């Protein structure tokens, strides 16, 4: 871990502070402002829709101006969108809140590339550990996000408006830290346009599985996480319990970052991804066993742990699917897949938890998990045949 990686890990933590706070409060603010109850998670959906719509713009910005300028631009957008969310909460304007979260998605699309930038800041032999350790910086978000939401919910007369103001400050701090990171120079224009066509890259089995496993794993995590604050409120649990559950959920997401890279190198990418998938299934079983604090806490912690193994594994797998000159378009395609699935899961989360209940929501999550298991098995068989040929 060199200085650049440590600073990038802190920026990852500040990004997750933004994400966790958004998840903790957007559904609740949306529930208070939405014309209909099922619309409560539309602000959460707006965040990921904005991310999906921004992926290609971010890819072009990264290719033309390099990592640093693009990341700083994303943080400027984070400041502006947080202030806009605050104004929407004050004016009780639900659709302005949704629009503000769509704008915030540009920041998310930028910051999702921190994990790929980490691989470029380390020697090739340490790429897995670099990705894993920078993602471990999300532990900062695990602690800061829920506590920030809880301590600032009554900072102003309008519930949670103070939290949005605090997030603007968090983004400004990240901008300051990012100024001290030295990224590799952007590729020459002719090199950036080189490489295989995107369609050819995306047809590779390894790309298909990396994209699908990353997107579906993230989608299931988002489906359950976005619904948790609303489900716990319906069950009569206080917001302090919601903050505690989200804190341990994000600890589960990023604490393994200190050793996931080692596990990937020792046991292989696909076996570790399979373990992550199994942890997600156990999460669903615990969630179906009850609606007390301990069930929410155990289920969400395992959900975060399973996501870490799946997502870190899929990121590592994706690195083998493209060449250096193809990285911007390939990473843009990967992130688009993730955000597209997140958009669907965010909407489904609000609709299902408010109309069908927490139990049916969890049962529905088993379908994408089964599809992920099928794809992992297919890639394992494909690789085995290739080795034996």
Secondary structure by P-SEA (a helix, b strand, c coil): ccaaaaaaaaaaaaaaaaaaaaaacaaaaaaaccccccccaaaaaaaaaaaaaaaaaaaaaaaaccaaaaaaaaaaaaaaaaaaaaaaaaaccaaaaaaaaaaaaaaaaaacaaaaaaaaaccccaaaaaaaaaaaccccccccaaaaaaaacccccccaaaaaaaaaaaaaaaaaaaaacccccccccccccccccaaaaaacaaaaaaaaaaaaaaaaaaaaaaaaaaaaaaacccaaaaaaaaaaaaaaaccccccaaaaaaaccaaaaaaaaaaaaaaaaaaaaccccaaaaaaaaaaaaaaaaaaaaaaaaaaaaaccccaaaaaaaaaaaaaaaaaaaaaaaaaaaaacccaaaaaaaaaaaaaaaaaaaaaaaaaaaaaaac
